Amino acid sequence: MLRTPRTLCRVAVVGARAPGLPRRSRGLSSASSQPVNGTHVVNGCGPHPSGEWDEPPPGRHRLVLLRHGESEWNASKRFSGWVDVDLSEKGREEAIQAGLMLKRHGFEFDEAHTSFLKRAVRTLWSVLHSCDQHWIDVKRSWRLNERHYGALQGMSKEEVKRQMGEELLQKFRRGFDQPPIAMREDHPFWTGRDRRYHQLGPDVHPTGESLRMCQQRVLPYWQDTIAPSLRRGHRVLVAAHNNVLRCLVQHVDKIPVERIREIEVPTAVPIVYDLDDELNPIGEADAVGFTGRFLIDAGARDAEYIANLECVDARNKLYSRHVDPVAALRRDDIASQCEKHGLDMPKAWQ
């Protein structure tokens, strides 16, 4: 029986803000966006009228991007990168919510893609379980790992800012071409000996990446694996990381690289793209050039999560339903089986 996520209960009772989403200002249109703490966060598409998320018509292709739920180091504000930290409790619940929303809105997928890192893998597990699509094909690749933050991995962002200074830190974090200080083999979170990366070799295994280097790693996977699947008509879900999804959004929407730093992807909120046969996005772009649509809107959060509770309740009722053999099985079918095997008719059907 599916567990009701605690966050759903909190939202239903107290109307808490949807995890990871900005507070939406009144008067903003459904396709608008707003700065939050100096960062451009694109809002969702607003309340969902009937049929808004129907399957795309022929000649269009459906891509859904999903950042993993909050990780333990997201919560403690540490640089994660390739360090294999797990989801926090909040992040686990966010992933369940995302799957329930996808189910409620009728999303179906033919395949899913994720990284080698457990926060993304576990998010995908929870999403596919919650939307009853745990059986679809899942592909994992190191190319979908988060941007490698080099020697900064494991460090507190506040401590680095205090000791290094805000200006230099932002060069590492938000600059497109500036890699961080390289990680050395004596670093406590050195991943060069991790067996999942043995096939990379020292010339390929990153020791620190700029956002451009991260994109150069990600795009071959898009071009060789994800894009061909979309062209074949497959409905694709990608569960990955903030910087990986920023790179994909920048590529799909052709956003100028100088503006990529303005894109921030909330945790566990699906981004929906409809693409044409050339995999160009269909839809109106905002001021930055973003054409994707978030599945939920901050202004509709209460209704979304209450509906998720109703979805959990309906599913639990379905699988707790008792099926009576006499009511479900026809007497003629039982009689033919008894005759075939030389048995007397059971009393229940006499």
NORCORVEN-V796143 format. One record per residue. N is the residue number from 0. RES is the residue in one letter. SS is DSSP state (h for helix, s for strand, l for the rest). PSI is psi as a letter, one per 20 degrees, with the letter a starting at -180 (* if undefined). OMEGA is omega in whole degrees, -180 to 180 (999 if undefined). Layout:
BEGIN
n	res	ss	psi	omega
N	RES	SS	PSI	OMEGA
N	RES	SS	PSI	OMEGA
END
This chain:
BEGIN
n	res	ss	psi	omega
0	M	l	p	-175
1	L	l	p	178
2	R	l	p	175
3	T	l	o	-178
4	P	l	p	-179
5	R	h	h	-180
6	T	h	h	178
7	L	h	g	179
8	C	h	g	-180
9	R	h	g	-179
10	V	h	g	-178
11	A	h	h	-175
12	V	h	g	-172
13	V	h	i	178
14	G	l	k	-179
15	A	l	q	179
16	R	l	q	178
17	A	l	p	-176
18	P	l	p	173
19	G	l	i	-177
20	L	l	q	177
21	P	l	q	171
22	R	l	p	-174
23	R	l	p	178
24	S	l	q	178
25	R	l	q	176
26	G	l	i	178
27	L	l	p	177
28	S	l	r	-175
29	S	l	h	-179
30	A	l	j	-174
31	S	l	r	179
32	S	s	r	-176
33	Q	s	q	176
34	P	s	p	176
35	V	s	o	-176
36	N	l	k	178
37	G	l	j	-178
38	T	s	p	-180
39	H	s	o	177
40	V	s	p	-177
41	V	s	p	-180
42	N	l	r	177
43	G	s	a	-171
44	C	l	j	179
45	G	l	a	179
46	P	l	q	-172
47	H	l	o	174
48	P	l	q	-179
49	S	l	p	176
50	G	l	i	-177
51	E	l	h	-176
52	W	l	k	176
53	D	l	r	176
54	E	l	p	179
55	P	l	q	-180
56	P	l	r	177
57	P	l	q	-178
58	G	l	i	175
59	R	l	q	-174
60	H	s	p	-174
61	R	s	p	176
62	L	s	p	176
63	V	s	p	178
64	L	s	p	-178
65	L	s	p	172
66	R	s	q	179
67	H	l	r	174
68	G	l	r	-179
69	E	l	p	177
70	S	s	r	178
71	E	h	h	-180
72	W	h	h	167
73	N	h	g	-177
74	A	h	h	-179
75	S	h	j	175
76	K	l	l	174
77	R	s	q	177
78	F	l	p	-177
79	S	l	g	-178
80	G	l	c	-178
81	W	l	j	177
82	V	l	p	-169
83	D	l	m	179
84	V	l	q	-176
85	D	l	r	173
86	L	s	q	169
87	S	l	r	176
88	E	h	g	177
89	K	h	g	-180
90	G	h	h	177
91	R	h	h	179
92	E	h	h	177
93	E	h	g	-180
94	A	h	g	177
95	I	h	g	179
96	Q	h	g	-178
97	A	h	g	179
98	G	h	g	179
99	L	h	h	179
100	M	h	g	178
101	L	h	h	179
102	K	h	g	-177
103	R	h	h	-178
104	H	l	j	170
105	G	l	k	-180
106	F	l	p	175
107	E	l	q	-176
108	F	l	q	176
109	D	l	h	178
110	E	s	r	180
111	A	s	q	-178
112	H	s	q	177
113	T	s	a	-176
114	S	l	a	175
115	F	l	j	-173
116	L	l	p	-169
117	K	h	h	-180
118	R	h	h	176
119	A	h	g	180
120	V	h	g	-178
121	R	h	h	175
122	T	h	g	-180
123	L	h	g	177
124	W	h	g	-176
125	S	h	g	180
126	V	h	g	-178
127	L	h	h	176
128	H	h	g	-176
129	S	h	h	-180
130	C	l	j	174
131	D	l	k	177
132	Q	l	k	-178
133	H	l	i	-175
134	W	l	i	-176
135	I	l	r	-179
136	D	s	p	179
137	V	s	p	177
138	K	s	p	179
139	R	s	q	179
140	S	l	q	174
141	W	h	h	-180
142	R	h	i	177
143	L	h	j	174
144	N	l	q	176
145	E	l	q	173
146	R	l	p	179
147	H	l	o	-176
148	Y	l	j	173
149	G	h	c	-177
150	A	h	i	-179
151	L	h	i	-175
152	Q	l	p	-178
153	G	l	i	-176
154	M	l	q	174
155	S	s	p	-180
156	K	h	h	179
157	E	h	g	179
158	E	h	g	178
159	V	h	g	179
160	K	h	g	-179
161	R	h	h	-175
162	Q	h	h	-176
163	M	h	h	-177
164	G	l	q	-176
165	E	h	g	-174
166	E	h	g	-180
167	L	h	h	179
168	L	h	g	-179
169	Q	h	h	173
170	K	h	g	179
171	F	h	g	-172
172	R	h	g	-170
173	R	h	i	177
174	G	l	q	-177
175	F	l	h	-173
176	D	l	i	-174
177	Q	l	o	175
178	P	l	q	175
179	P	l	r	173
180	I	l	p	-173
181	A	l	q	174
182	M	l	p	177
183	R	l	r	-175
184	E	l	i	179
185	D	l	j	178
186	H	l	p	-178
187	P	l	i	179
188	F	l	k	177
189	W	l	p	-177
190	T	l	j	-177
191	G	l	i	180
192	R	l	j	179
193	D	l	p	-172
194	R	h	h	180
195	R	h	i	-179
196	Y	h	j	-177
197	H	l	h	-177
198	Q	l	i	-176
199	L	l	g	-176
200	G	l	q	-175
201	P	l	h	-179
202	D	l	i	-178
203	V	l	h	-178
204	H	l	p	-176
205	P	l	q	172
206	T	l	j	180
207	G	l	p	-174
208	E	l	p	162
209	S	l	r	178
210	L	h	h	176
211	R	h	g	179
212	M	h	h	177
213	C	h	g	180
214	Q	h	h	178
215	Q	h	h	175
216	R	h	h	-175
217	V	h	g	-171
218	L	h	h	175
219	P	h	h	177
220	Y	h	h	175
221	W	h	g	-174
222	Q	h	h	-174
223	D	h	h	-172
224	T	h	g	-174
225	I	h	g	-177
226	A	h	g	177
227	P	h	h	178
228	S	h	g	178
229	L	h	g	-180
230	R	h	h	176
231	R	l	i	179
232	G	l	j	179
233	H	l	q	174
234	R	l	p	-165
235	V	s	p	173
236	L	s	p	177
237	V	s	o	177
238	A	s	o	-173
239	A	s	b	-167
240	H	l	r	-174
241	N	h	g	-175
242	N	h	h	176
243	V	h	g	180
244	L	h	h	174
245	R	h	g	178
246	C	h	g	179
247	L	h	g	177
248	V	h	g	180
249	Q	h	h	-179
250	H	h	g	-177
251	V	h	g	-176
252	D	h	i	-179
253	K	l	l	178
254	I	l	p	178
255	P	l	p	-175
256	V	h	h	180
257	E	h	i	-179
258	R	h	i	-178
259	I	h	h	179
260	R	h	i	-180
261	E	h	i	-178
262	I	l	p	175
263	E	l	p	-175
264	V	l	o	178
265	P	l	q	179
266	T	l	p	169
267	A	l	k	173
268	V	l	o	-176
269	P	l	p	173
270	I	s	p	-174
271	V	s	p	173
272	Y	s	p	165
273	D	s	p	-173
274	L	s	q	176
275	D	l	a	-176
276	D	l	h	176
277	E	l	j	-178
278	L	l	k	170
279	N	l	q	-177
280	P	s	q	177
281	I	l	p	180
282	G	l	r	-178
283	E	l	p	179
284	A	l	q	175
285	D	l	a	-174
286	A	l	h	-180
287	V	l	h	-177
288	G	l	j	-179
289	F	l	p	179
290	T	l	i	179
291	G	l	r	179
292	R	s	p	174
293	F	s	q	-176
294	L	l	h	178
295	I	l	q	178
296	D	l	q	-178
297	A	h	h	-179
298	G	h	i	-178
299	A	h	j	-171
300	R	h	g	-176
301	D	h	g	-180
302	A	h	h	180
303	E	h	g	-174
304	Y	h	h	173
305	I	h	g	177
306	A	h	h	175
307	N	h	g	176
308	L	h	g	179
309	E	h	h	178
310	C	h	g	178
311	V	h	g	-179
312	D	h	g	-179
313	A	h	h	-180
314	R	h	g	180
315	N	h	h	177
316	K	h	h	-180
317	L	h	g	-174
318	Y	h	i	173
319	S	l	j	-178
320	R	l	p	178
321	H	l	p	177
322	V	l	o	-178
323	D	l	p	-178
324	P	h	g	-178
325	V	h	h	-180
326	A	h	h	-172
327	A	h	h	-176
328	L	l	p	-178
329	R	l	q	-180
330	R	h	h	-179
331	D	h	h	179
332	D	h	g	178
333	I	h	g	-179
334	A	h	g	-179
335	S	h	h	178
336	Q	h	h	178
337	C	h	g	179
338	E	h	g	-180
339	K	h	h	-175
340	H	h	j	177
341	G	l	k	-178
342	L	l	q	175
343	D	l	q	179
344	M	l	p	178
345	P	l	q	-177
346	K	h	h	-176
347	A	h	h	-178
348	W	h	j	-180
349	Q	l	*	999
END
